[in-house]
Amino acid sequence: MTIQTDFESRFASAVPAIQWQPWIESVWPSYSCLTYTDGNKEAILNLIAHLLVTEGQPGTSAARTAESKSVGSVSVSYGTSSSTSELATFFNSTRYGQRYWLLTGRQVGARFV
């Protein structure tokens, strides 16, 4: 199977708003030192979903953490990640980025060629 086929089978029915875009295949390796293997498949598919969401595909949105809202005696807050790392903030902006961050054990970074 190809990375596109794997992505579509993983996300097409679960999240129809996230659609494969041809440009993503050349972009995602810049965000990760991982290679696409069975052992890294789930992490990379979540990275691709994260990148597609952050590019603002219609019907998708970035996740937010609490900041402040009250209704009666119930209070909730929404905001951005409290992490001081810009990389952590970037990956924490969507649930797919959060999964990627978790699955890679925060061992992420750019690959230089």
N, C-alpha and C positions, 0 to 999 in steps of 0.2 A: 504494500500500500504506500501511497505517496503522502507527504505531509498534508497536502490539500484534502485528500480523501479522508485521512484520519481526523482532520479538523472538522470537516463537514459531518462526519458520522458522530463526532463527540458533541458538537454544538448546534447543528442544523435543527433538530427537533426540540432540544432543550431551550435554546435561546435563538429563535429565528431572526431576531433583530441583528445579530452579529453574522455578517456574511463574509465569506472569503473574498479577499481582494488580491489580484495578481501581484501588486507591488510588495505585499507583505513578505513574500518569500525571500526577497533580496534585502529586506530591512531587519527582520528579527535577529539574524546572527550578530548584528552590531550591538545588541542589547544583552547578549549572553555569551559566556565562554563555553557553553554546552554544545555538544553536537547532537543531532537528532537520532536517537537510538531508542530501543524499547524501554530502557531504563530511565530515559529523560523525556519520554513522549508526553506524559501528563504535564510536566513542568513547562515544556515548550509550547504545548497547545494553549495553556493558560496564559503564557507570555503573549502569544499571538492574539488571543482574545482581548487581553489588556490593551495592547497596542491599537487594535481596531476600535475599541471603545474610546480610548483617549484621542483618537483621530476624529471623534465626533460623528460616528455613523448614526443616521436617523434611528430613533427608537432605543438608543443606548445612552447611559449616563454614568458618570463617575460616582463612586461611593463617597459619602461624607460621614464623618464622625460627629458626635454631638457638639452643639454650641449654646443654644438657649431658647426654650419655648415653654410656656406654662398654660395650662388649661385647668382652672380650678385649683385643686391641691396637687395636681400632677404636673411635674416639670421634666423637660427633656432638653438636651443641648446638642447642636450640630456644628461641626467645624472641620478643620483639617487635622492631619496627624500631628501629634505632639512631638514626633521624632525630630531630632536636630539634623538628621541626615537627609539631604535633598533626594538621594536615591531611594531611601525608605519612604519618603513622602510621595514620590512618583509612583512607586509600586503599591502603596497603600491607598491610592486614589480610586482603585476599582477592586472588586472582589476577586477578579482573575489575577490581577497583579499581586494581591495579598496571598493567593494560593501559590503563585509562582515563587514569591519571596519565601514562603514557608517550605515549599518543596525543594528549593535549592539551598536551604539552610543559610540564607543570606550570603551565599557565595556567588554573587552576581557581579558582573562588570562588563565593560566593553572589550571586544576582541579586536586587536590591531593586526592588520596584515600588511 
